[in-house]
Amino acid sequence: MKVEFQNLSKQFEAGQTILKPMDFSDEINTLAIIGPSGGGKSTLLRIIGGLITPTTGRLWVDSKEVTQKESDLQKYRRQIGFVFQQGGLFRHMNAKDNIAIPLEQVHGYSKETASARAMELLERFGLKDDWKKRPAALSGGQKQRVAIARAIAPRPKLLLLDEPTSALDPEYTTEVLDVIRELKDEGMHFIIVTHEMGFARHACEKTAFLYEGSLLEYCESEQLFNHPWTGQLQRFLGKLLEWNV
């Protein structure tokens, strides 16, 4: 899937610049976005997903321009799956309804078809026996697996994941990353903002490094991790890897 943007930037109130003007154009299968906190990673992901309006620039996804007309954005968002840090599950709904209700109300599925699709995904992700549980009764890893199931239920063209493991213990982190790797093996296109460098390096075809609102490096993941050429990326990776076993 081709993602392209020209002169894309974002400023918030009081003139705070989150993303400096940047250009990008490439075919993306699996992309990791890495970098220090506050560098603009989540903002860029939300712009690509049509959740935030850029201050300047134009964006194309799958060779179609993402305009800022609300009716067009609503149609566009239906083609995108989103997974956020805390999953964003509806606390008053059980696991099945968290998947099925959006299929009914947003994507026009019948109740029977939506329910069947929800149970299919819950079984696939090892949650068949937990379908009646509300989020409060699920572990962190289970909640994120439900969130991923909800995101992929309507079979989106592109899956966007914003640090889906940041609040998880290592055991649950592995659960979630294994699910995402399975999706990759099945041909799902995704962009993930992550601090899991091993996953970025070995499970994502390409990696982008954002630093202070600028896209400093972008290339195939192995090359980026083996041969970082900017001092900023060298220092960033050095700090993360200092205490690795």
C-alpha positions in Angstrom: 0.0 0.0 0.0 1.4 3.4 -1.0 1.6 6.2 1.6 2.6 9.6 0.4 2.6 13.1 1.9 4.0 16.4 0.9 4.9 19.3 3.2 3.0 17.7 6.0 3.2 19.5 9.3 1.3 20.0 12.6 1.2 22.8 15.0 -1.0 23.0 18.1 -2.1 25.9 20.2 0.4 28.6 21.2 2.4 27.8 18.1 3.8 24.5 19.4 5.3 22.6 16.5 4.8 18.8 16.8 5.7 17.9 13.2 8.0 20.0 11.0 7.2 20.0 7.2 8.1 16.7 5.8 7.8 14.7 2.5 7.4 10.9 2.2 6.5 8.5 -0.5 6.8 4.7 -0.5 5.0 1.3 -0.7 4.4 0.1 2.9 3.6 -3.4 4.0 4.8 -3.3 7.6 6.3 -0.1 9.1 7.6 0.7 12.6 7.9 4.3 13.7 10.4 4.8 16.5 11.9 7.7 18.3 12.0 9.5 21.7 8.8 10.6 23.4 7.5 13.9 22.1 9.0 13.4 18.7 5.7 13.4 16.9 5.2 9.7 16.3 1.6 9.4 17.6 0.6 12.7 15.9 1.9 11.4 12.5 0.0 8.1 13.0 -3.2 10.0 13.8 -2.9 12.2 10.8 -2.4 9.1 8.6 -5.5 7.7 10.2 -7.6 10.8 9.5 -8.1 11.5 13.2 -6.0 14.8 13.3 -6.0 17.5 10.6 -2.5 18.5 9.5 -1.6 22.2 9.7 -0.1 22.1 6.2 0.4 19.5 3.5 -1.4 16.8 1.6 -1.7 13.1 2.3 -2.4 10.1 -0.1 -3.1 6.6 1.1 -3.5 3.8 -1.4 -3.1 6.4 -4.2 -6.2 8.3 -3.0 -6.0 11.8 -1.4 -7.2 12.0 2.2 -9.1 15.3 2.1 -10.2 17.2 5.2 -13.9 17.1 4.3 -15.7 15.4 7.2 -17.9 13.2 5.0 -14.9 12.0 3.2 -13.0 11.4 6.4 -15.8 9.3 7.8 -15.6 7.0 4.8 -11.9 6.9 4.9 -11.8 6.0 8.7 -14.0 3.0 8.0 -11.1 1.5 5.9 -8.6 2.0 8.8 -8.2 -0.2 11.9 -7.0 1.5 15.1 -5.3 0.1 18.2 -4.3 2.5 20.9 -2.1 2.3 24.1 -4.9 1.3 26.4 -7.1 -0.4 23.8 -10.0 2.0 24.1 -12.5 -0.8 24.9 -16.0 0.1 26.0 -16.0 -0.7 29.7 -19.7 -1.5 29.9 -19.6 -4.1 27.1 -18.3 -7.6 27.2 -15.5 -8.7 24.8 -17.9 -10.0 22.1 -20.0 -6.8 22.1 -16.8 -4.7 21.9 -16.2 -6.3 18.5 -19.7 -6.9 17.3 -21.4 -3.6 18.1 -19.1 -1.4 16.0 -19.5 -3.8 13.1 -23.3 -3.3 13.3 -23.4 0.4 14.0 -20.5 1.7 11.9 -20.0 -0.9 9.2 -23.6 -2.0 8.6 -23.2 -5.7 9.5 -26.3 -7.6 10.5 -26.5 -8.6 14.2 -26.0 -12.3 13.3 -23.0 -11.7 11.0 -21.4 -9.3 13.5 -21.7 -11.8 16.3 -20.3 -14.6 14.2 -17.3 -12.5 13.2 -16.7 -11.4 16.8 -16.7 -15.0 18.0 -14.5 -16.1 15.1 -11.8 -13.6 16.1 -12.1 -14.3 19.8 -11.5 -18.0 19.2 -8.6 -17.2 16.9 -6.9 -15.1 19.5 -7.5 -17.6 22.3 -10.4 -15.7 24.0 -13.4 -17.9 23.1 -14.0 -18.7 26.8 -13.7 -15.0 27.8 -16.3 -13.5 25.5 -18.7 -12.6 28.3 -16.1 -10.8 30.3 -16.0 -7.0 30.5 -12.6 -5.2 30.1 -12.1 -4.9 33.9 -12.1 -8.7 34.2 -9.5 -9.2 31.4 -5.7 -9.1 31.7 -3.8 -6.4 29.9 -2.8 -8.8 27.2 -6.3 -10.0 26.8 -7.7 -6.5 26.5 -5.2 -5.6 23.7 -6.0 -8.8 21.9 -9.7 -7.8 22.0 -8.8 -4.4 20.8 -6.8 -5.8 17.8 -9.7 -8.2 17.0 -12.1 -5.2 17.0 -9.7 -3.3 14.7 -9.4 -6.0 12.1 -13.0 -7.3 12.3 -14.2 -5.2 9.3 -11.1 -6.2 7.3 -9.5 -2.8 7.0 -7.0 -1.9 4.3 -4.5 -0.6 6.9 -4.0 -1.2 10.6 -2.6 1.5 12.8 -1.2 0.7 16.2 -0.1 3.3 18.6 2.3 1.8 21.2 -0.1 -1.1 21.9 2.2 -2.7 24.4 3.4 0.3 26.3 1.4 -0.4 29.5 1.9 -4.1 29.5 4.1 -6.5 31.5 6.7 -8.4 29.5 4.5 -11.5 29.4 1.5 -9.7 28.0 3.7 -7.7 25.6 4.9 -11.0 24.0 1.2 -12.1 23.6 0.3 -9.0 21.8 3.4 -8.9 19.6 2.8 -12.5 18.6 -0.7 -11.6 17.4 0.6 -8.7 15.3 3.3 -10.9 13.8 0.5 -13.4 12.8 -1.3 -10.6 11.1 1.9 -9.7 9.2 2.3 -13.3 8.1 -1.3 -13.2 6.7 -0.5 -10.1 4.6 -2.0 -7.4 6.8 -0.6 -3.9 6.1 0.2 -2.0 9.3 2.0 0.9 10.8 3.1 0.6 14.4 4.5 3.2 16.8 6.6 1.2 19.2 9.4 1.2 21.7 9.9 -2.6 21.2 13.1 -2.4 19.1 13.3 -6.2 18.6 9.9 -6.2 17.1 10.6 -3.2 14.9 13.8 -4.8 13.7 12.7 -8.3 13.0 9.0 -8.1 12.4 8.7 -4.9 10.4 9.9 -4.5 6.9 10.9 -0.9 7.3 11.4 1.5 10.1 11.1 5.3 10.4 13.0 7.4 13.0 11.3 10.6 14.2 13.2 13.1 16.3 11.9 16.4 17.4 9.2 16.5 14.7 11.5 15.6 11.9 11.8 12.3 9.9 15.6 11.8 10.3 16.0 8.2 9.0 13.9 5.8 7.0 14.9 2.5 5.3 14.7 -1.3 5.7 14.7 -2.2 9.3 17.8 -4.3 9.3 19.8 -1.6 7.6 18.5 1.1 10.0 19.4 -0.9 13.1 22.7 -2.2 11.8 23.9 1.1 10.3 22.3 4.2 11.9 23.9 7.2 10.3 22.6 10.1 12.3 24.0 10.9 15.7 20.5 11.2 17.1 19.6 7.6 16.1 22.9 6.3 17.3 22.4 7.8 20.8 18.7 6.7 20.9 19.5 3.1 20.2 22.5 3.2 22.5 20.4 4.2 25.4 17.7 1.6 24.7 20.2 -1.2 24.3 22.5 -0.3 27.2 20.8 -2.7 29.6 19.8 -5.4 27.2 20.7 -8.9 28.3 
